[in-house]
Amino acid sequence: MAKLAEFTIKRYRRRNERIWLQAENKAFKDIEIVEGADCQVWGVVAKSIRML
């Protein structure tokens, strides 16, 4: 079960019938979305600016 107090960027992935949120930070696990799961999206990242 995922902790509800943590926010992290995840990428939406879908392959065949499987759907999961892939963590961009390796310190966090991916979350598989299954039928009946309670899931909320709190925002969408449109751009990412990285300092070189």
LINDA-V21299 format. One record per residue. N is the residue number from 1. RES is the residue in one small letter. SS is DSSP state (H for helix, E for strand, C for the rest). D_LAST is the distance of its C-alpha to the last C-alpha in whole Angstrom. Layout:
N,RES,SS,D_LAST
N,RES,SS,D_LAST
This chain:
1,m,C,35
2,a,C,32
3,k,C,32
4,l,C,32
5,a,C,30
6,e,C,27
7,f,C,24
8,t,C,22
9,i,C,20
10,k,E,22
11,r,E,23
12,y,E,26
13,r,E,28
14,r,E,31
15,r,E,33
16,n,C,37
17,e,C,38
18,r,E,36
19,i,E,33
20,w,E,30
21,l,E,27
22,q,E,24
23,a,E,22
24,e,C,18
25,n,C,18
26,k,C,20
27,a,C,22
28,f,C,24
29,k,C,27
30,d,C,27
31,i,E,30
32,e,E,33
33,i,E,34
34,v,C,38
35,e,C,41
36,g,C,42
37,a,C,39
38,d,C,38
39,c,C,34
40,q,C,33
41,v,C,29
42,w,C,28
43,g,C,25
44,v,C,23
45,v,C,20
46,a,C,19
47,k,C,16
48,s,C,13
49,i,C,10
50,r,C,6
51,m,C,4
52,l,C,0
